[in-house]
Amino acid sequence: MIPKGLTLRRVHILRRAMTPPEIKLWQALRYRQASGWRFRRQHPVGPWVIDFYCLEQKFSVEVDGWSHNTGKLRRDERRDADLARRGVRVIRVAAAAVMENLDGVVETIIAELGGQRPPAT
């Protein structure tokens, strides 16, 4: 398990080094503007740093580039299983899908969150 301090340092580094698809999706999700749900970016859960996390729903969105199709599949499976044990539901979206069809990706996220926006607070 990664010590908490190391995870938090990684969070700060990853926030500054977001990929173009992550930036594009973050612009759609931040401030509840697309989905209505509050998301955090590069959020630590246990030893993992999640791309986008909705705390109210314990819901994670991971943006996967081409490297996840080649060498990271087993690591992703272990990570997703550990997050599931922690009660976190994970969906993965392709980076190419974010760049080519952002609206469709956001619709998928909303559907995974129950197909509706949260009650107004």
Secondary structure, 3 states (H helix, E strand, C coil): CCCHHHHHHHHHHHHHCCCHHHHHHHHHHHHHCCCCCCCEEEEEECCEEEEEEECCCCEEEEEECCHHHHCCHHHHHHHHHHHHHCCCEEEEEEHHHHHHCHHHHHHHHHHHCCCCCCCCC
